[in-house]
């Protein structure tokens, strides 16, 4: 079994800190947090690295990259019932040379209720997999390995998936590809890829590599996070390193009849005014602006992270605005992860560490005439509370927030699923 290695970009995010230069944080009143499940009991999973996805009935699904009946990771479901939440392990990954293991990223769900995800390792070549879980009429789930990576096609699949209107899947592999260099800093070869899995006529899936990253002083490398489509079918994502200053990029892939062409939307710069080492991918607003977070910046001596916006400026150029810089003392959180919007245009996310108890926060960023202001919705505390929410948050229809944490909970700090109620 491969020893699990944290992607260098994420390791850097969690190892260093960032300073606030704009707004100050406030603590929201009347926010209630509840631990819905504590991992680590029996054959349960533990130490989940990702967030959650909800189906149309309000059930929550997530992955734990460790634990389960074979101790190599699992997929779980939480179902609301009579005011409580019922936890169920719906799939345990196998260490058999065919199945994937170590599901680092979260899941997506299609209209039919099928779940899709990735594993960091396993498969036919031990370079990771893309898998599907389909519900059965008896209430169980059937797993299908859609693709096993082979190094050249990608390796170390830490990123999650995005689905287009035709049901094709897109994602990134942190390592692998055709570059001969070691860009990850660990045992993975290559600089990473962007890939597509297409439906094959008559059944099955076929992979196409859309872009091979290269450590050439211009391109980004070591991609991490989920991709996002714009309204015209272009793909956007982030790399932890590379670009003009070697502090990471936001990139764009444009499709054409002859393939996909990459361009760099933004190269992050450790220059005292920009964030650097982006984390968690990017998301769009209705106007076509991009939003994301960095684990570091703005001040190089006390970095704690930023939230940024990239706006189209014409001629293929983009303008970056730092919406919020996390405070140098860490009281409002450190190392923000994936972001999500509510219907009013507020941004929500979680910081993996920091806050008043140093175990992470859930925060809200609200736009106003004077810029964006941050509100701390919750500061995580000591067990049995959840700790270290590195995977972001998701809404339900009532406006409640849900997420998973890498540690904390009631079972020896093995992680938890939480709910925050306004």
Residue pairs with C-beta under 8 A, 6 or more apart in sequence:
1 72
1 95
1 101
1 121
2 102
2 121
2 126
2 187
4 65
4 66
4 102
4 120
4 121
5 156
5 184
5 186
5 187
5 188
7 156
7 158
7 174
7 184
7 222
7 224
7 240
8 184
8 185
8 186
8 222
8 240
8 241
9 222
9 224
9 239
9 240
9 241
9 248
9 277
9 278
9 279
9 295
10 158
10 224
10 240
10 279
10 295
12 240
12 277
12 295
12 296
13 277
13 279
13 295
13 296
13 305
13 335
13 352
14 295
14 335
14 352
14 353
14 390
16 295
16 296
16 303
17 296
17 302
17 303
17 304
17 305
17 328
17 330
17 334
18 275
18 294
18 295
18 296
18 297
18 298
18 299
18 302
18 303
18 304
18 305
18 306
18 325
18 326
18 328
18 334
19 298
19 299
19 301
19 302
19 303
19 304
19 325
19 326
19 327
19 328
20 304
20 324
20 325
20 326
20 327
20 328
20 332
21 298
21 299
21 322
21 325
22 322
22 323
22 324
22 325
22 371
22 372
23 324
23 371
23 372
23 373
23 374
24 327
24 373
24 374
25 327
25 331
25 332
25 363
25 374
25 375
25 376
26 373
26 374
26 375
26 376
27 375
27 376
27 379
28 364
28 375
28 376
28 377
30 422
31 377
31 378
31 420
31 421
31 422
32 420
32 421
33 378
33 380
33 385
33 386
33 418
33 419
33 420
33 421
34 418
34 419
34 421
35 384
35 385
35 386
35 409
35 410
35 416
35 417
35 418
36 78
36 85
36 87
36 402
36 416
36 417
36 418
36 419
37 76
37 78
37 85
37 87
37 409
37 416
37 417
38 384
38 409
38 410
38 411
38 414
38 415
38 416
39 45
39 46
39 47
39 48
39 64
39 67
39 409
39 411
39 414
39 415
39 416
40 46
40 67
40 409
40 411
40 412
40 413
40 414
40 415
41 411
43 67
43 68
43 69
43 89
43 92
44 64
44 67
44 68
44 89
44 411
44 414
45 63
45 64
45 65
45 66
45 67
45 68
45 73
45 74
45 76
45 89
45 415
46 64
46 66
46 67
46 411
46 414
46 415
47 64
47 65
47 66
47 67
47 406
47 407
47 414
47 415
48 62
48 63
48 64
48 65
48 391
48 404
48 405
48 406
48 415
48 417
49 63
49 65
49 104
49 105
49 390
49 391
49 406
50 62
50 63
50 65
50 103
50 104
50 105
50 106
50 107
50 160
50 391
50 404
51 62
51 106
51 338
51 391
51 392
51 393
51 394
51 403
51 404
52 60
52 61
52 62
52 106
52 391
52 394
52 402
52 403
52 404
52 417
53 60
53 61
53 62
53 106
53 107
53 108
53 109
53 115
53 394
54 60
54 61
54 394
54 396
54 402
55 61
55 109
55 113
56 113
58 80
58 396
58 397
59 77
59 78
59 79
59 80
60 77
60 78
60 79
60 85
60 394
60 402
60 417
61 75
61 76
61 77
61 78
61 90
61 107
61 109
61 115
62 75
62 76
62 78
62 106
62 107
62 404
62 417
63 73
63 74
63 75
63 76
63 103
63 104
63 105
63 106
63 107
63 117
64 73
64 74
64 76
64 103
64 415
65 73
65 102
65 103
65 104
65 120
66 72
66 73
66 102
67 73
67 74
67 414
68 74
68 89
68 92
68 93
69 89
69 92
70 92
70 93
70 94
70 95
70 101
72 93
72 94
72 95
72 101
72 102
72 122
73 92
73 93
73 101
73 102
73 103
73 119
74 89
74 91
74 92
74 93
74 103
75 89
75 90
75 91
75 103
75 107
75 115
75 117
75 133
75 141
76 87
76 88
76 89
76 90
77 87
77 88
77 90
78 85
78 86
78 87
78 88
78 417
79 85
79 86
79 88
80 86
85 417
87 417
90 133
90 140
90 141
91 133
91 141
91 143
93 99
93 100
93 101
93 102
93 103
93 119
93 122
94 101
95 101
95 122
97 124
98 123
98 124
98 145
98 148
99 122
99 123
99 129
99 143
99 145
100 118
100 119
100 121
100 122
100 123
100 128
100 129
100 131
100 145
100 148
101 119
101 120
101 121
101 122
102 119
102 120
102 121
102 122
103 117
103 118
103 119
103 120
104 118
104 119
104 120
104 157
104 158
105 117
105 118
105 157
105 158
105 159
105 160
105 161
105 226
106 117
106 160
106 391
107 115
107 116
107 117
107 160
108 115
108 116
108 117
108 160
108 161
108 162
108 163
109 115
109 116
110 116
110 163
110 167
113 135
114 132
114 133
114 134
114 135
115 132
115 133
115 134
115 141
116 130
116 131
116 132
116 133
116 146
116 161
116 163
116 169
117 130
117 131
117 133
117 160
117 161
118 128
118 129
118 130
118 131
118 157
118 158
118 159
118 160
118 161
118 171
119 128
119 129
119 131
119 157
120 128
120 156
120 157
120 158
121 127
121 128
121 156
122 128
122 129
123 129
123 145
123 147
123 148
123 149
124 148
124 150
125 148
125 149
125 150
125 151
127 148
127 149
127 150
127 151
127 153
127 154
127 155
127 156
127 157
127 176
128 148
128 149
128 154
128 155
128 156
128 157
128 173
129 145
129 146
129 147
129 148
129 149
129 157
130 145
130 146
130 147
130 157
130 161
130 169
130 171
130 197
130 205
131 143
131 144
131 145
131 146
132 143
132 144
132 146
133 141
133 142
133 143
134 141
134 142
134 144
135 141
136 142
146 169
146 197
146 205
147 197
147 205
147 207
149 155
149 157
149 173
149 176
149 207
151 176
151 189
151 190
152 176
152 177
152 178
152 190
153 173
153 176
153 193
153 195
153 207
153 209
154 172
154 173
154 175
154 176
154 177
154 192
154 193
154 195
154 209
155 173
155 174
155 175
155 176
155 177
155 188
155 189
155 190
156 173
156 174
156 175
156 176
156 184
156 188
157 171
157 172
157 173
157 174
158 173
158 174
158 224
159 171
159 172
159 173
159 174
159 223
159 224
159 225
159 226
159 227
159 281
160 171
160 225
160 226
161 169
161 170
161 171
161 226
162 169
162 170
162 171
162 226
162 227
162 228
162 229
162 235
163 169
163 170
164 170
164 229
164 233
166 199
167 199
168 196
168 197
168 198
168 199
169 196
169 197
169 205
170 194
170 195
170 196
170 197
170 210
170 227
170 235
171 194
171 195
171 226
171 227
172 192
172 193
172 194
172 195
172 223
172 224
172 225
172 227
172 237
173 192
173 193
173 195
173 223
174 184
174 188
174 192
174 222
174 223
174 224
175 183
175 184
175 186
175 188
175 189
175 190
175 191
175 192
175 222
176 188
176 189
176 190
176 192
176 193
177 190
177 191
177 192
177 193
177 209
177 212
177 213
177 214
178 190
178 212
179 190
179 191
179 212
179 213
179 214
179 215
179 221
180 189
180 190
181 189
181 190
181 191
181 215
182 188
182 189
182 190
183 190
183 191
183 192
183 213
183 215
183 221
183 222
183 241
183 242
184 192
184 222
190 212
191 212
191 213
191 214
191 215
191 219
191 221
191 222
191 242
192 213
192 221
192 222
192 223
192 239
193 209
193 210
193 211
193 212
193 213
193 223
194 209
194 210
194 211
194 213
194 223
194 227
194 235
194 237
194 253
194 260
195 207
195 208
195 209
195 210
196 207
196 208
196 210
197 205
197 206
197 207
198 205
198 206
198 207
198 208
199 205
200 206
210 235
210 253
210 259
210 260
211 251
211 253
211 260
211 262
213 219
213 220
213 221
213 222
213 223
213 239
213 242
214 221
215 221
215 242
217 244
218 242
218 243
218 244
218 264
219 242
219 243
219 249
219 262
219 264
220 238
220 239
220 241
220 242
220 243
220 248
220 249
220 251
220 264
220 267
221 239
221 240
221 241
221 242
222 239
222 240
222 241
222 242
223 237
223 238
223 239
223 240
224 238
224 239
224 240
224 279
224 281
225 237
225 238
225 278
225 279
225 280
225 281
225 282
225 338
226 237
226 280
226 281
226 338
227 235
227 236
227 237
227 281
228 235
228 236
228 237
228 281
228 282
228 283
228 284
228 290
229 235
229 236
230 236
230 284
230 288
231 288
233 255
234 252
234 253
234 254
234 255
235 252
235 253
235 260
236 250
236 251
236 252
236 253
236 265
236 282
236 284
236 290
237 250
237 251
237 253
237 281
237 282
238 248
238 249
238 250
238 251
238 278
238 279
238 280
238 281
238 282
238 292
239 248
239 249
239 251
239 278
240 248
240 277
240 278
240 279
241 247
241 248
241 277
242 248
242 249
243 249
243 264
243 266
243 267
243 268
244 264
244 267
244 269
245 267
245 268
245 269
245 270
245 271
245 276
247 267
247 268
247 269
247 270
247 274
247 276
247 277
247 296
248 267
248 268
248 276
248 277
248 278
248 294
249 264
249 265
249 266
249 267
249 268
249 278
250 264
250 265
250 266
250 278
250 282
250 290
250 292
250 310
250 318
251 262
251 263
251 264
251 265
252 262
252 263
252 264
252 265
253 260
253 261
253 262
254 260
254 261
254 262
254 263
263 316
265 290
265 310
265 318
266 310
266 318
266 320
268 274
268 275
268 276
268 277
268 278
268 294
268 297
269 276
270 276
270 296
270 297
270 300
272 298
272 299
272 300
273 298
273 322
274 297
274 298
274 320
274 322
275 293
275 294
275 296
275 297
275 298
275 305
275 306
275 308
275 322
275 325
276 294
276 296
276 297
276 303
277 294
277 295
277 296
278 292
278 293
278 294
278 295
279 292
279 293
279 294
279 295
279 335
279 336
279 337
279 338
280 292
280 293
280 336
280 337
280 338
280 339
280 349
280 392
281 292
281 338
282 290
282 291
282 292
282 310
283 290
283 291
283 292
283 338
283 339
283 340
283 341
284 290
284 291
285 291
285 341
285 345
288 312
289 309
289 310
289 311
289 312
290 309
290 310
290 311
290 318
291 307
291 308
291 309
291 310
291 323
291 339
291 347
292 307
292 308
292 310
292 339
293 305
293 306
293 307
293 308
293 336
293 337
293 338
293 339
293 349
294 305
294 306
294 308
294 336
295 303
295 305
295 335
295 336
296 303
296 304
296 305
297 303
297 305
297 306
297 322
297 325
298 306
298 322
298 325
299 328
302 328
304 325
304 326
304 327
304 328
304 330
304 333
304 334
304 335
304 354
305 325
305 326
305 333
305 334
305 335
305 336
305 351
306 322
306 323
306 324
306 325
306 326
306 336
307 322
307 323
307 324
307 336
307 339
307 347
307 349
307 365
307 372
308 320
308 321
308 322
308 323
309 320
309 321
309 323
310 318
310 319
310 320
310 321
311 318
311 319
311 321
312 318
313 319
323 347
323 365
323 371
323 372
324 365
324 372
324 374
326 332
326 333
326 334
326 336
326 351
326 354
330 353
330 354
330 355
330 358
331 354
331 355
331 356
332 351
332 354
332 355
332 361
332 363
332 374
332 376
333 350
333 351
333 353
333 354
333 355
333 360
333 361
333 363
333 376
334 351
334 352
334 353
334 354
335 351
335 352
335 353
335 354
335 390
336 349
336 350
336 351
336 352
336 363
337 349
337 350
337 351
337 352
337 389
337 390
337 391
337 392
338 349
338 391
338 392
339 347
339 348
339 349
339 392
340 347
340 348
340 349
340 392
340 393
340 394
340 395
341 347
341 348
342 348
342 395
342 399
345 367
346 364
346 365
346 366
346 367
347 364
347 365
347 372
348 362
348 363
348 364
348 365
348 377
348 393
348 395
348 401
349 362
349 363
349 365
349 392
349 393
350 360
350 361
350 362
350 363
350 389
350 390
350 391
350 392
350 393
350 403
351 360
351 361
351 363
351 389
352 360
352 388
352 389
352 390
352 406
353 359
353 360
353 388
354 360
354 361
355 361
355 376
355 379
355 380
356 379
357 379
357 380
357 381
357 382
359 379
359 380
359 381
359 382
359 385
359 387
359 388
359 407
359 408
360 379
360 380
360 387
360 388
360 389
360 390
360 405
361 376
361 377
361 378
361 379
361 380
361 389
362 376
362 377
362 378
362 389
362 393
362 401
362 403
362 420
363 374
363 375
363 376
363 377
364 374
364 375
364 377
365 372
365 373
365 374
365 375
366 372
366 373
366 375
377 401
377 420
378 420
380 386
380 387
380 388
380 389
380 405
380 408
381 387
382 408
383 408
383 409
383 410
383 413
384 408
384 409
384 410
385 408
385 409
385 416
386 404
386 405
386 407
386 408
386 409
386 415
386 416
386 417
386 418
387 405
387 406
387 407
387 408
387 409
387 413
387 416
388 405
388 406
388 407
388 408
389 403
389 404
389 405
389 406
389 418
390 405
390 406
391 403
391 404
392 403
393 401
393 402
393 403
393 420
394 401
394 402
394 403
395 401
395 402
396 402
399 422
400 419
400 420
400 421
400 422
401 419
401 420
402 417
402 418
402 419
402 420
403 417
403 418
404 415
404 416
404 417
404 418
405 415
405 416
405 417
405 418
406 415
407 413
407 414
407 415
408 415
408 416
409 415
409 416
410 416
